[in-house]
Amino acid sequence: MSSALEALLEGAAPIEELALEVARDAYPTLRVREVTERLDAMADPLRARGLAGRGAREQALALARHLHEELAFAGDERDYHDPRNGYVNEVLERRVGLPISLAVIWMAIGRRAGVRVDGIGFPGHFLVRVGALEGADPTVLVDPFHEGDLVDPARLTRLAVHHLGGPERLRPEHLAPIDARTMLVRILVNLKHAHELRGDHARALVVCDRLVDLTSAPTFRRDRGLHALALGARLAALSDLDAYLDAGAPEGDAERIERERARLRRPIDPRLS
């Protein structure tokens, strides 16, 4: 499953193409070229405005006006954990999404309009940064979930209080751009959570597959095994749970997984098959 995505990562594909490759897991007939052409058309009005030579604040305001007023993109505050909010094709169709999926749209449209937009992995609430660090004009932080509002120091303090527990916990790395792989992992973790909330083990397992491939993290191997178990795939579940325990699971969790593994190793009663 991962070969196409890894090839795109190695080829430094733009983030929207990476996110669309993930979306093809849930939408196998998705045509990536059609979606990217749609993004091209969305960016056309901005190209004519010559934003590339403007200051970062002016660029951010122009992007916000275009995306959130003219194109009506918005954060989904009604059903935040709807899995569709994590798939970029659905976000383009429905014009609502999560902070990180809307950030993908900002980055895609910004690049097409000659504007540098970086993803900022602020904990709990993804942001974007507009402008180039090497430019004379200072960069600006933007909240893509809330109509592209600029994140001033007061707003940043509120975000730090809500998501970090206080402004004193804010660290430089919280406001640093993240690479494509890290951004993809965060998109996938959101999707995993959304599918798990709905008890959709099949889709959650596919997302865990991606996470295992991208990170090799034992916890994602564990979760993939638990979803396989819920779907009745005993051998796949046993393989993943064994690997999780062999990697040195924390004591409390190891006991829980040992119980599941012991249950899996018991022979199936033929009378129940």
Contacts in CASP RR format, 6 or more apart in sequence:
PFRMAT RR
TARGET T0000
AUTHOR 0000-0000-0000
METHOD contacts of the structure
MODEL  1
MSSALEALLEGAAPIEELALEVARDAYPTLRVREVTERLDAMADPLRARG
LAGRGAREQALALARHLHEELAFAGDERDYHDPRNGYVNEVLERRVGLPI
SLAVIWMAIGRRAGVRVDGIGFPGHFLVRVGALEGADPTVLVDPFHEGDL
VDPARLTRLAVHHLGGPERLRPEHLAPIDARTMLVRILVNLKHAHELRGD
HARALVVCDRLVDLTSAPTFRRDRGLHALALGARLAALSDLDAYLDAGAP
EGDAERIERERARLRRPIDPRLS
1 25 0 8 1.000
1 206 0 8 1.000
1 209 0 8 1.000
1 210 0 8 1.000
1 213 0 8 1.000
2 209 0 8 1.000
2 210 0 8 1.000
2 213 0 8 1.000
2 214 0 8 1.000
4 21 0 8 1.000
5 18 0 8 1.000
5 21 0 8 1.000
5 22 0 8 1.000
5 184 0 8 1.000
5 210 0 8 1.000
5 213 0 8 1.000
5 214 0 8 1.000
6 213 0 8 1.000
8 17 0 8 1.000
8 18 0 8 1.000
8 21 0 8 1.000
9 18 0 8 1.000
9 180 0 8 1.000
9 181 0 8 1.000
9 184 0 8 1.000
12 180 0 8 1.000
13 180 0 8 1.000
14 107 0 8 1.000
14 108 0 8 1.000
14 111 0 8 1.000
15 104 0 8 1.000
15 107 0 8 1.000
15 108 0 8 1.000
15 180 0 8 1.000
15 183 0 8 1.000
15 184 0 8 1.000
16 35 0 8 1.000
16 36 0 8 1.000
16 39 0 8 1.000
16 88 0 8 1.000
16 104 0 8 1.000
16 105 0 8 1.000
16 107 0 8 1.000
16 108 0 8 1.000
17 32 0 8 1.000
17 36 0 8 1.000
18 180 0 8 1.000
18 184 0 8 1.000
19 87 0 8 1.000
19 88 0 8 1.000
19 101 0 8 1.000
19 104 0 8 1.000
19 184 0 8 1.000
19 187 0 8 1.000
20 30 0 8 1.000
20 32 0 8 1.000
20 35 0 8 1.000
20 36 0 8 1.000
20 88 0 8 1.000
20 89 0 8 1.000
21 32 0 8 1.000
22 87 0 8 1.000
22 184 0 8 1.000
22 187 0 8 1.000
22 188 0 8 1.000
22 191 0 8 1.000
22 210 0 8 1.000
23 30 0 8 1.000
23 87 0 8 1.000
23 88 0 8 1.000
23 89 0 8 1.000
23 90 0 8 1.000
24 30 0 8 1.000
24 32 0 8 1.000
25 203 0 8 1.000
25 206 0 8 1.000
25 207 0 8 1.000
25 210 0 8 1.000
26 83 0 8 1.000
26 87 0 8 1.000
26 203 0 8 1.000
26 206 0 8 1.000
27 87 0 8 1.000
27 89 0 8 1.000
30 89 0 8 1.000
35 88 0 8 1.000
35 89 0 8 1.000
35 92 0 8 1.000
38 92 0 8 1.000
39 92 0 8 1.000
39 105 0 8 1.000
39 108 0 8 1.000
39 109 0 8 1.000
39 112 0 8 1.000
40 112 0 8 1.000
42 71 0 8 1.000
42 109 0 8 1.000
43 108 0 8 1.000
43 109 0 8 1.000
43 110 0 8 1.000
43 112 0 8 1.000
43 113 0 8 1.000
45 66 0 8 1.000
45 70 0 8 1.000
46 62 0 8 1.000
46 63 0 8 1.000
46 66 0 8 1.000
46 109 0 8 1.000
46 110 0 8 1.000
46 112 0 8 1.000
46 113 0 8 1.000
46 115 0 8 1.000
47 112 0 8 1.000
47 113 0 8 1.000
47 114 0 8 1.000
49 62 0 8 1.000
49 113 0 8 1.000
50 113 0 8 1.000
51 58 0 8 1.000
51 59 0 8 1.000
51 62 0 8 1.000
51 63 0 8 1.000
51 113 0 8 1.000
51 114 0 8 1.000
51 115 0 8 1.000
52 113 0 8 1.000
52 114 0 8 1.000
52 115 0 8 1.000
54 62 0 8 1.000
55 131 0 8 1.000
55 137 0 8 1.000
56 130 0 8 1.000
56 131 0 8 1.000
56 132 0 8 1.000
56 137 0 8 1.000
56 138 0 8 1.000
56 139 0 8 1.000
56 140 0 8 1.000
57 137 0 8 1.000
57 140 0 8 1.000
57 150 0 8 1.000
59 115 0 8 1.000
59 130 0 8 1.000
59 131 0 8 1.000
60 130 0 8 1.000
60 131 0 8 1.000
60 140 0 8 1.000
60 142 0 8 1.000
60 148 0 8 1.000
60 150 0 8 1.000
61 150 0 8 1.000
63 106 0 8 1.000
63 109 0 8 1.000
63 110 0 8 1.000
63 113 0 8 1.000
63 115 0 8 1.000
63 117 0 8 1.000
63 130 0 8 1.000
63 142 0 8 1.000
63 148 0 8 1.000
64 142 0 8 1.000
64 147 0 8 1.000
64 148 0 8 1.000
64 149 0 8 1.000
66 109 0 8 1.000
67 73 0 8 1.000
67 105 0 8 1.000
67 106 0 8 1.000
67 109 0 8 1.000
67 144 0 8 1.000
67 148 0 8 1.000
68 74 0 8 1.000
68 147 0 8 1.000
68 148 0 8 1.000
69 147 0 8 1.000
71 95 0 8 1.000
72 95 0 8 1.000
73 91 0 8 1.000
73 95 0 8 1.000
73 96 0 8 1.000
73 97 0 8 1.000
73 102 0 8 1.000
73 105 0 8 1.000
74 95 0 8 1.000
74 96 0 8 1.000
74 97 0 8 1.000
74 147 0 8 1.000
75 96 0 8 1.000
75 97 0 8 1.000
75 98 0 8 1.000
75 99 0 8 1.000
75 102 0 8 1.000
75 145 0 8 1.000
75 146 0 8 1.000
76 82 0 8 1.000
76 85 0 8 1.000
76 96 0 8 1.000
76 97 0 8 1.000
76 98 0 8 1.000
79 85 0 8 1.000
80 98 0 8 1.000
81 193 0 8 1.000
81 194 0 8 1.000
81 197 0 8 1.000
82 194 0 8 1.000
83 191 0 8 1.000
83 194 0 8 1.000
83 195 0 8 1.000
83 198 0 8 1.000
83 200 0 8 1.000
83 203 0 8 1.000
84 90 0 8 1.000
84 91 0 8 1.000
84 94 0 8 1.000
84 97 0 8 1.000
85 91 0 8 1.000
85 96 0 8 1.000
85 97 0 8 1.000
85 98 0 8 1.000
85 101 0 8 1.000
85 194 0 8 1.000
86 97 0 8 1.000
86 98 0 8 1.000
86 100 0 8 1.000
86 101 0 8 1.000
86 187 0 8 1.000
86 190 0 8 1.000
86 191 0 8 1.000
86 194 0 8 1.000
87 101 0 8 1.000
87 191 0 8 1.000
88 101 0 8 1.000
88 104 0 8 1.000
88 105 0 8 1.000
91 97 0 8 1.000
91 101 0 8 1.000
91 102 0 8 1.000
91 104 0 8 1.000
91 105 0 8 1.000
92 105 0 8 1.000
97 145 0 8 1.000
98 126 0 8 1.000
98 145 0 8 1.000
98 190 0 8 1.000
99 125 0 8 1.000
99 126 0 8 1.000
99 127 0 8 1.000
99 143 0 8 1.000
99 144 0 8 1.000
99 145 0 8 1.000
100 126 0 8 1.000
100 183 0 8 1.000
100 186 0 8 1.000
100 187 0 8 1.000
100 190 0 8 1.000
101 187 0 8 1.000
102 144 0 8 1.000
102 145 0 8 1.000
103 119 0 8 1.000
103 126 0 8 1.000
103 127 0 8 1.000
103 128 0 8 1.000
103 144 0 8 1.000
104 187 0 8 1.000
105 144 0 8 1.000
106 117 0 8 1.000
106 128 0 8 1.000
106 142 0 8 1.000
106 144 0 8 1.000
107 117 0 8 1.000
107 118 0 8 1.000
107 119 0 8 1.000
107 128 0 8 1.000
110 116 0 8 1.000
110 117 0 8 1.000
111 117 0 8 1.000
115 130 0 8 1.000
115 131 0 8 1.000
116 130 0 8 1.000
116 131 0 8 1.000
116 132 0 8 1.000
117 128 0 8 1.000
117 129 0 8 1.000
117 130 0 8 1.000
117 131 0 8 1.000
118 128 0 8 1.000
118 129 0 8 1.000
118 177 0 8 1.000
119 126 0 8 1.000
119 127 0 8 1.000
119 128 0 8 1.000
119 129 0 8 1.000
119 177 0 8 1.000
119 178 0 8 1.000
119 183 0 8 1.000
120 126 0 8 1.000
120 127 0 8 1.000
120 128 0 8 1.000
120 129 0 8 1.000
120 141 0 8 1.000
120 175 0 8 1.000
120 176 0 8 1.000
120 177 0 8 1.000
120 178 0 8 1.000
121 127 0 8 1.000
121 174 0 8 1.000
121 176 0 8 1.000
121 177 0 8 1.000
121 178 0 8 1.000
121 182 0 8 1.000
121 183 0 8 1.000
121 186 0 8 1.000
122 159 0 8 1.000
122 163 0 8 1.000
122 174 0 8 1.000
122 175 0 8 1.000
123 163 0 8 1.000
123 164 0 8 1.000
123 174 0 8 1.000
124 163 0 8 1.000
125 143 0 8 1.000
125 145 0 8 1.000
125 159 0 8 1.000
125 162 0 8 1.000
125 163 0 8 1.000
126 144 0 8 1.000
126 145 0 8 1.000
126 186 0 8 1.000
127 141 0 8 1.000
127 142 0 8 1.000
127 143 0 8 1.000
127 144 0 8 1.000
127 151 0 8 1.000
127 175 0 8 1.000
128 141 0 8 1.000
128 142 0 8 1.000
128 144 0 8 1.000
129 139 0 8 1.000
129 140 0 8 1.000
129 141 0 8 1.000
129 142 0 8 1.000
129 175 0 8 1.000
129 177 0 8 1.000
130 139 0 8 1.000
130 140 0 8 1.000
130 141 0 8 1.000
130 142 0 8 1.000
131 137 0 8 1.000
131 139 0 8 1.000
131 140 0 8 1.000
132 139 0 8 1.000
133 139 0 8 1.000
140 150 0 8 1.000
140 151 0 8 1.000
141 150 0 8 1.000
141 151 0 8 1.000
141 156 0 8 1.000
141 175 0 8 1.000
142 148 0 8 1.000
142 149 0 8 1.000
142 150 0 8 1.000
142 151 0 8 1.000
143 149 0 8 1.000
143 150 0 8 1.000
143 151 0 8 1.000
143 155 0 8 1.000
149 155 0 8 1.000
151 159 0 8 1.000
156 167 0 8 1.000
156 170 0 8 1.000
157 167 0 8 1.000
160 166 0 8 1.000
160 167 0 8 1.000
160 169 0 8 1.000
160 170 0 8 1.000
161 167 0 8 1.000
164 170 0 8 1.000
164 174 0 8 1.000
178 186 0 8 1.000
181 214 0 8 1.000
184 210 0 8 1.000
184 214 0 8 1.000
185 211 0 8 1.000
185 214 0 8 1.000
185 215 0 8 1.000
188 207 0 8 1.000
188 210 0 8 1.000
188 211 0 8 1.000
188 214 0 8 1.000
189 211 0 8 1.000
191 203 0 8 1.000
191 207 0 8 1.000
192 204 0 8 1.000
192 207 0 8 1.000
192 208 0 8 1.000
192 211 0 8 1.000
192 223 0 8 1.000
195 201 0 8 1.000
195 203 0 8 1.000
195 204 0 8 1.000
195 207 0 8 1.000
196 204 0 8 1.000
201 227 0 8 1.000
201 230 0 8 1.000
201 231 0 8 1.000
202 227 0 8 1.000
202 231 0 8 1.000
204 223 0 8 1.000
204 227 0 8 1.000
205 224 0 8 1.000
205 225 0 8 1.000
205 227 0 8 1.000
205 228 0 8 1.000
205 231 0 8 1.000
208 220 0 8 1.000
208 221 0 8 1.000
208 223 0 8 1.000
208 224 0 8 1.000
208 225 0 8 1.000
208 227 0 8 1.000
209 224 0 8 1.000
211 217 0 8 1.000
211 220 0 8 1.000
211 224 0 8 1.000
212 220 0 8 1.000
212 221 0 8 1.000
212 224 0 8 1.000
218 243 0 8 1.000
218 244 0 8 1.000
218 247 0 8 1.000
218 248 0 8 1.000
218 249 0 8 1.000
219 244 0 8 1.000
221 240 0 8 1.000
221 243 0 8 1.000
221 244 0 8 1.000
221 247 0 8 1.000
222 240 0 8 1.000
222 241 0 8 1.000
222 244 0 8 1.000
222 249 0 8 1.000
222 253 0 8 1.000
222 257 0 8 1.000
224 240 0 8 1.000
225 236 0 8 1.000
225 237 0 8 1.000
225 239 0 8 1.000
225 240 0 8 1.000
225 241 0 8 1.000
225 244 0 8 1.000
226 237 0 8 1.000
226 241 0 8 1.000
226 260 0 8 1.000
228 234 0 8 1.000
228 236 0 8 1.000
228 237 0 8 1.000
228 240 0 8 1.000
229 237 0 8 1.000
229 241 0 8 1.000
229 260 0 8 1.000
229 264 0 8 1.000
234 264 0 8 1.000
237 260 0 8 1.000
237 264 0 8 1.000
238 261 0 8 1.000
238 264 0 8 1.000
238 265 0 8 1.000
241 257 0 8 1.000
241 260 0 8 1.000
241 261 0 8 1.000
241 264 0 8 1.000
242 261 0 8 1.000
244 257 0 8 1.000
245 254 0 8 1.000
245 257 0 8 1.000
245 258 0 8 1.000
245 261 0 8 1.000
248 254 0 8 1.000
249 257 0 8 1.000
END
